[in-house]
């Protein structure tokens, strides 16, 4: 993507003055201190800006990183410490890999685990019941049938490979809550 007017030097990018001015016209500071992109947005709320003289668009947070740090992120992701996709404040941005992004999401408990996943057939409470029934001797195949999941899913749950956040023990079992 050509963002520069006078060339590149060892990974550094010179952004055209026209693009820098357009960038700074399109954000406002919110009450949290984020610089919120007020112009066009792409999916998931990330700001986008059209590159002058082209038909191409570029993510605003990536452009902010380049303008303020003078470095083209290249294949790296530009991640947000504030977790606000519309934020373009340079001190809220840092470079990382897909692995870094996944770890950041997990450390902030923003990943789709358990019932947060729209495709999940179980809830935390059902997982607790399932575990309790397994402790009482009900087979993994039977639990899978009752809960509408495969035996493999039950295996991963009862062996602590998935749904690890649903660890709290239950003291009772209400059969009406199984389905």
Helices and strands as residue ranges (DSSP letters): E 4-9, E 12-15, H 17-24, E 27-29, E 35-37, G 43-45, E 48-50, E 57-59, H 60-69, E 77-80, G 90-92, E 93-96, H 98-107, G 114-116, H 124-135, H 140-147, H 151-158, G 175-177
